[in-house]
Each structure stands twice: as C-alpha cells, then as structure tokens.
C-alpha cells in the first residue's frame, strides 16, 4: 500500500510522460499501436492484481458506511468528543421501540418484550439490553424494611392479574427515569436499549447483528405489535448494505446510458465500442487507485464509478466526432488516426487539465470523503485523458476505414437511419439557433447578464444543512423507523453536555449536583429536547427508596457523606454514563428529535447559552459534544470551502486555457460561459431548490471543471477558422453546427449520466445527481446559446495573431 502522496507522484510521472508523447510525438502512437495497447493492458492487469486480496480471498476495496469520512479533519472539538466517550462511554445508541395498539402493560405484551430481550442478549457481541423487564429498580420493601434493588420485572413471573399489571404500569410511569429511557409517557410503547461489545463496523457487519436482530423482531411481530429500530449501529449497517446495492446497480446503468448515447451519436459499432472501452479502462484504473492507497468506498466516493463513466464518455464523443470528419478524407487508417490525434490533442489536454482542476479544488476540503473523491477523480480524469490520446488512436490506426476496397462501406460512419435522423435534426436546429445568435448577439449577451445577476442575488439565501440520517430517502425504512422512535419514545439523537472538572470529588459535593439539577431543568425546557438524564436522576431514585418510597425524599441530600452513600448504591455500569470514577466530571445526556445541522447547530447554541448562565463549580467548564455535533461542524465549513474551491478552480482554469491557446482573449471568453451555469446552480440553492449539503457542495467545482470541455473544443475549431481568414460571424456559425452536435450529445450524456444517481438508495446522492444534471444542462445552454454571441460581440478578443 502507498500513501496518497506517494501514489500521486508514482502515477503522475508516467501519465504526464504518456500525455507528452501523444502531444509532441504522435507518430509513435500510430506507428506502434500494438505496443501501446499492450502497455495499457499491462497497466490494467496491474491495477486488477492490486484490487485482489489473496488471504483471505476478496477485494481490497472495502465499504465504510460510517459517518467518520464525513467528519472534518483537525476539528478542535474532536479531542473533547474522544475524552467524553472515554469517560462516559460512546453514544452509539441502538434503540428498539415496541409499539402496541393499546398498552404495553398486558401479560402478552410484556412476555413478548421479555422474549425479544432474552433472545437479543444471547446474540454474539451483545453486551446487554435494558428494557422494562430488566431495567434496574429501587423499591422500599415494607415487610423487610429494606431497600430492594433489582430488575423492574426481572426473572419474576409476569402477572396476569389486571390489578398487578395496573400497579406495574403506575410504578413505571411514575418513575422519574423510566419514561425517559424504557417506556413512553402514554404507556403504549416500550424501548429495548441494546449495547454491544467494542467492535469495528466491519466486525458488526460480519456478525450480521443488525440482520439477526431484525429476524428476532420479525418473529415477534404480530397484530397489535410493531417494532421500529434506530441508532448509529443500525443506520451504519443499513448504509453498508445500500452502498453495496448501489455499487452493483449504478455502474451497469451508467454503462448502459453511455452505450445508448454513443450509439445514437455515431450509429456505428466502432463509434460505440472504442470510446466505451477507453472509458471503462480509465474507470477501472480509478478503482485501482483506491486499492493502492487502501481507501474504502463511502457515501461520497460511491459516485466515483458513475461520474468517471459519464465524464469519460464526453472525451470519446468529441474524439470520434473529429475522427469521422477526418476519416472521410483519409487514405489509410494510420493517416486518419494521426490527423485526428493532431487535431484533438490540444482540446483533450485542455479539457483534461481543466476537469482535473475542478476535481482538484475538492482537495482543499476538510471533509475526508470529499477530498478523497477529488483525488481519485483527478487520477481518473488523467487516466481518461491519457487513454484517449494513446489507446484510442492506437486502436483506430489498426481498424480499416472501409469494409472492402475503396468503394466499400465506411465503417466509421453512421450505419443506422436513426442516428442519421438525429444528426440532421441536431444540425438543423443548431443552424437556426446559430444564425439567430449572430444577428442578435448583443441582445443574447444582455439576456445572460440579467440571468447571472438574478442568480447572484439569490446566493446569500443559501442554507447550509446536512445530517447523516438525511442521506436516506424519506420513504426508506431507516427514516420511517427513525421518525417513529422520535415520535413514540425520546429523541433518537444523543448529545453530551460534559461538565469537565479538574479536582477529584467535585461532583460528590451536594452543591455541585444542584448545579447539574438546575442546568438539567433548563435544558429540558428547550424546544426539541425530548429528555435529559444525569446522575441527579439516579441519586434521587436511590434516596426515595431509602426513605421508604416517599416522593418528597426524591432530592439531592444535604451532606457529602449521605451523597457518597447513595452513589455507592447506584450500579457502577449505570453511573459510569454520567460521572467519572473519581467524580471529577459529570455528563448530562440530552436526547433530541431535531434533524439537520442547521437545527442541531441552533440547539447547540441554546445549550451553550444555558451553560453560560449557570454558575459552575470552581475549575469546571462545560462542553457540548456528540457525534451529531461533530457532523454539524463539518457542515459549518462547507460554505467557506465553496468560496476557496471556486476561486481556485476559476483562476487555475483561466490560466490553463490562456497558456494552451496562447491568447488571453480566448481565456477570457472561455470563462463567462462556464462560470454562468455554476452561478445559476448556487442561485437555485439560494432560491430554495435544495440546501447546501456535503454531496451538493461538490457540484460547483465538478461542474466548472467538466463544462470547460465543450468550450475548449468550440474555441479550438473557432481559432482554426479565424486563422484561415473567416470572420467571427462565419466562424461562430460554422462551429455551432460542426462542433455543436457533439456538444449536444456530450451534454445529453452528462445529463443522463448524472441522472443515473436517481437510482441510488440515498436521498442526498439522488439530489447530487439531478442538481448536477440540471447544471450540465445549463452548461450546454451557455455553450450553444451564449458563447457564439460572445465571440461575435467581442471579435477583437479572438482575432488571430498577425504573422
């Protein structure tokens, strides 16, 4: 395994060398085509070998369905979270809600609860369960005049007498803790809180604990009882399954879309298979790069395959479109391949570099999954570029131009009536559009300026909001169960409010616990907070039992000695969640039903405000943490990253286009048509089309990098025509017809390719797909409906240099 930096250097040198050979020594490619193809095949086999693990046999690329890749690097709150879970245990809740159609406290329902709880406890990796049948209970036993400490029901026989069941119900609902943890306040729903032994996500999945629990619940489901499951282990397990499902489904669909688009564009077997083979090879290399650096597939890098197949198809369409024109005038396959390479090398290099810049802008993102996707896409685009410049002309140099003899059928030309009809329709429509633009160029430019101004005015209204649970579709079982647990029991999102002290025994002082009590009451009043639990609840319950069950005795004792005795009564495994072993720090567990980073961020601010109001013990400071809080902080950095990413991408692309075309004017003309769609995308977000989330934050840089491809091909042909003496009007009209057709086809491919993400099981990736597709459509609109008008309106910027 190599580090990403080592792999970047190791792969970058040969790729750059191959691109240089294609650009400066193209005859080597067409004179030794078999050697070129053999070398590419060897690299492909090498990547294939890298992806295979021999012991145990399998793929090196695993699946990481956790939220960890979505968390920001160098988060200042990370040490606080790690210390909190070290002190109080992790916040990986796994909650099962048993919903009844009437009341939990019937003999049959309680027996079902016990059966399910017992069966789950027997599963490997399960540390324990907590429910009405096994939760700790303190009770004053009048006959023995002793405090009875044990399970609420435990091993005792579940009563059948209605009066005894009514007493159980009254005791459970009157308890200050049970309605916050194991039973709903209306008595209709019971909770089973499951804890697991320390294990990795892979171990959890391999044990199939989520699936085994589901089978137990399916067996216990009957009329009148329904089960709902939620919690981070469950959500991760479901995400793992859906990731694999999407991987198996999305790539074949993306390939099918590419095949259909290529066939409609070319109408020939050659025009379909040659670009497709190059495309799939580059995509395979991209996954090979993941294996080399030891990276797993996650909720963001899942899009790598469909994106690479979609982007790769664009290069194939433009390359083959130019080859068709040249092959019709060529006398041999070698000549056609060489001339095509001469003509397409510059725009392919420009397109490749600019697309790589767009993806490279993601590397400055603080979220590992996003920066990882950027890195793999940079390598993937570089692979597409190199294979298009080497492998494609090598194959074309080996393929005959005609079926037999000079008068035979042209094998490179369209061979279906449908493709010919599509071609004529496109060229006719583009001709009408081009002539209208040439006549009304200034009006067109003014129109796009108005559109851009309107889009920019909406950008300040963008809302940044993301959440791990919102990756799932609203109609998915994961979301339905999550919502059900929030509705029926306490909130499913845990937050730790940690009171971190320095002195041992700080929270063995009655006054310190009264501070916790006051803070707890205020937190309970906050909107969206469904329950708040602390050591105070455990102390009050124990004291009430000691005072013969008197409700008035449920309070914090006045002396340190009495408090220490009560703490000794509380089981260590229960107290550990709320106080450190030396009682220097305390934890208040807040549950909320709020969703989305914006809402949780507001709640965090409200909790911080309550902490600021409270006079904490000397040397104690409060911190709000939790996995949900960590994800929110990642969302907070998205907006700032967008500005940096776009500035980097726009500046770098301008420089590359200017240097390669060797004219500042062409670099200047290339930018408006590519920046405009991105501004329109952000304008759509500001207008409320979607929120800025981790997946949608990718679109701006990605779209900008991809969109330049069509513009570069247009400008390359326009420059040749201007150098040949044509006017700006004639050159623009000629380009929109000749280059416009492959531009339309590539845009359709991009739109259709990104719409493949609608078949994803994840809501946010579906959103990424259709929003990117819309942005690609806007890129086509500006390329064919704005660029010609700009070239005509500003002819001096595109004038050829005098000899």
Secondary structure, 3 states (H helix, E strand, C coil): CCCHHHHHHHHHHHHHHHHHHHHHCHHHHHHCHHHHHHHHHHHHHHHHHHHEECCCCEECCCECCCCHHHCECCCCCHHHHHHHHHHHCCCCCEEEEEEECCCCCCHHHHHHHHHHHHHHHCCCCEEEEECCCCCEEEEEECCCCEEEEEECCCCCCCCCCHHHHHHHHHHHHHCCCHHHHCECCCCCEEEEEEEECCCCHHHHHHCCHHHHHHHHHHHHCECCEEEEEEEHHHHHHHHHHHHHHHHHHHHHHHHHHHHHHHHHHHCCHHHHHHHHHHHHHHHHHHHHHHHHHCCCECCCHHHHHHHHHHHHHHHHHHHHHHHHHHHCCCCCHHHHHHHHHHHHHHHHHHHHHHHHHHHHHHHHCCEHHHHHHHHHHHHHHHHHHHHHHHHHHHHHHHCCCECCCCCCCECCCCCCHHHHHHHHHHHHHHHHHHHHHHHCHHHHHHHHHHHHHHHHHHHCCCCECCCCHHHECCCCHHHHHHHHHHHHCCCCEEEEEEEECCCCCHHHCHHHHHHHHHHHHHHHCCCCEEEEECHHHHHHHHHHHHCCCCHHHCCCCCCHHHHHHHHHHCCHHHHCCCECCCCCCEEEEEEECCCCHHHHHHHHHHHHHHHHHCCCCCCCEEEEECHHHHHHHHHHHHHHHHHHHHHHHHHHHHHHHHHHHCCHHHHHHHHHHHHHHHHHHHHHHHCCCCCECCCHHHHHHHHHHHHHHHHHHHHHHHHHHHHCCCCHHHHHHHHHHHHHHHHHHHHHHHHHHHHHHHHCCEHHHHHHHHHHHHHHHHHHHHHHHCHHHHHHHCHHHHCCCCC
